[in-house]
């Protein structure tokens, strides 16, 4: 069984919600990514989303884009990212948080541009991703119209292809996206790019409630989330929250500050958010 | 009017394998809405008449087809004709597309426009069209280009536009497009993105080509009237590929007409030294469409170089990729050095300063002319005037202005 299905099955049975953390591979370096991934899991992260640096990430806001640019400027290659993910997946704490859930791995999911998948070749990319220990991928620039070939290849491997719905997605289209998505449905909270925001739109709850009636897929909400009060607003209508820029913004400081200090701050952030779930 | 016979693109915006929509879900609704509005406008005689009226009375069309007698003598072969897009208002072909898209913006009821610009020509043309139609306009421009093209920055501001200096990534045209797309993601409900070339997700490549096709339609008719027959060769430069797409499209069905696209050969064939996407790239995804791209083995977009700020783009319009693979258009490249010396040659022999982009096309036209009979006819899309490049040419030649 795919670890993502295991995770949401378990959380549902326990009446819990998922905390999903995003971090950029290789920013400021791969050692930090490994240490941070471990720390995020230790602090209560249920699923790790790993950003594959790309030169032209149009869906991402300034924080994540800058992290990609920095990682690439240091010469990061795609194979380095896969090697890092493999190490993360092999880490005992990531592989299973033993006391709490023996043999229950923390699922790792790629956030990756289709440009990189296409260049490697979809089949080769999926094979390498699975070998690295990834359970699925979010491909933010691959709308359902273009996703069918990749979706079929992924389905044959039980590799999840997680699609996104946004506030501008009409309902008939949202249904189509929900049918194509596997693992969970990524619900974008705001019209725009990734990045922290003060408030979340009211219509988001409405959209989530409607989606809840249409699909059994877990609904996870991302873009703009960084505060406990936002998490509290979402916990009754979603199955998980995704936090990215708020983590990346802290981790980028590892380039100039002692790593333990930075990790302390990340842990405090995650603890604050998970306690609101 | 000619009848181009191309079934491309299909309903998904595919030119053969190329094109499509590789964009975040947030933009899908706007793209569908835009495609619908554009399709209605395309079939609406009132819209088309209004477009043509502005092209005639505001842009100054039709632009002349001019027999360049002295360039012809210099090349020593076929007759060279210049399709004078440099004589349009704002000095280049870019305004054709901006008038069309600004009219469409008004038709959609959106009050705000964003645009990207490299050298500043499309930015100035967008600012101009927005001033004309009373639209709010914000232009994204790489920090590097803002520095190099101060005059165009001043013009855009004078025309009432806001210019945003882009400091992310490579700080050039590519990042200006990224920033414009990001803006559009957050503002799509009241903002239209006037993309400046035949690139991006469907329907941009087909829409920009259609608005620019006035160039080829006029050139074809003018050639029939003035020369009495179709040209043997049509030449245009290719960055993103809008002047060339507009020039070539009406000639596609004329199988006797050889079509030649000229890319920026820069300083050489090594990665980062040129911007010859069709010559050195491979199919991939950039800025929302599937087309030839200059990228590394991982799929990261490669750095590019050209002396011409309008050609240094690592992608190309998907229809050009389609034409390349089908063999209908032949693509070649011209170096920085040859383009620069042609800038001076055009100036001295014809009294016309070409844009450095345009000079690439003229170089190739003269090479082809030299190999052809005196009765043969070559038409060059003279896409823009060189005023904007004077500072750069002077700098490269160690002169101070």
Boltz contact constraints between the chains, C-beta under 6 A:
constraints:
  - contact:
      token1: [A, 55]
      token2: [B, 300]
      max_distance: 6.0
  - contact:
      token1: [A, 55]
      token2: [B, 301]
      max_distance: 6.0
  - contact:
      token1: [A, 56]
      token2: [B, 178]
      max_distance: 6.0
  - contact:
      token1: [A, 56]
      token2: [B, 301]
      max_distance: 6.0
  - contact:
      token1: [A, 58]
      token2: [B, 178]
      max_distance: 6.0
  - contact:
      token1: [A, 58]
      token2: [B, 181]
      max_distance: 6.0
  - contact:
      token1: [A, 59]
      token2: [B, 24]
      max_distance: 6.0
  - contact:
      token1: [A, 65]
      token2: [B, 168]
      max_distance: 6.0
  - contact:
      token1: [A, 69]
      token2: [B, 169]
      max_distance: 6.0
  - contact:
      token1: [A, 77]
      token2: [B, 298]
      max_distance: 6.0
  - contact:
      token1: [A, 78]
      token2: [B, 298]
      max_distance: 6.0
  - contact:
      token1: [A, 114]
      token2: [B, 22]
      max_distance: 6.0
  - contact:
      token1: [A, 114]
      token2: [B, 285]
      max_distance: 6.0
  - contact:
      token1: [A, 115]
      token2: [B, 284]
      max_distance: 6.0
  - contact:
      token1: [A, 115]
      token2: [B, 285]
      max_distance: 6.0
  - contact:
      token1: [A, 115]
      token2: [B, 299]
      max_distance: 6.0
  - contact:
      token1: [A, 116]
      token2: [B, 299]
      max_distance: 6.0
  - contact:
      token1: [A, 118]
      token2: [B, 284]
      max_distance: 6.0
  - contact:
      token1: [A, 118]
      token2: [B, 285]
      max_distance: 6.0
  - contact:
      token1: [A, 119]
      token2: [B, 284]
      max_distance: 6.0
  - contact:
      token1: [A, 119]
      token2: [B, 299]
      max_distance: 6.0
  - contact:
      token1: [A, 140]
      token2: [B, 24]
      max_distance: 6.0
  - contact:
      token1: [A, 141]
      token2: [B, 22]
      max_distance: 6.0
  - contact:
      token1: [A, 141]
      token2: [B, 23]
      max_distance: 6.0
  - contact:
      token1: [A, 143]
      token2: [B, 25]
      max_distance: 6.0
  - contact:
      token1: [A, 143]
      token2: [B, 28]
      max_distance: 6.0
  - contact:
      token1: [A, 146]
      token2: [B, 20]
      max_distance: 6.0
  - contact:
      token1: [A, 164]
      token2: [B, 25]
      max_distance: 6.0
  - contact:
      token1: [A, 166]
      token2: [B, 25]
      max_distance: 6.0
  - contact:
      token1: [A, 166]
      token2: [B, 26]
      max_distance: 6.0
  - contact:
      token1: [A, 168]
      token2: [B, 26]
      max_distance: 6.0
  - contact:
      token1: [A, 168]
      token2: [B, 29]
      max_distance: 6.0
  - contact:
      token1: [A, 191]
      token2: [B, 186]
      max_distance: 6.0
  - contact:
      token1: [A, 192]
      token2: [B, 185]
      max_distance: 6.0
  - contact:
      token1: [A, 192]
      token2: [B, 186]
      max_distance: 6.0
  - contact:
      token1: [A, 193]
      token2: [B, 182]
      max_distance: 6.0
  - contact:
      token1: [A, 193]
      token2: [B, 185]
      max_distance: 6.0
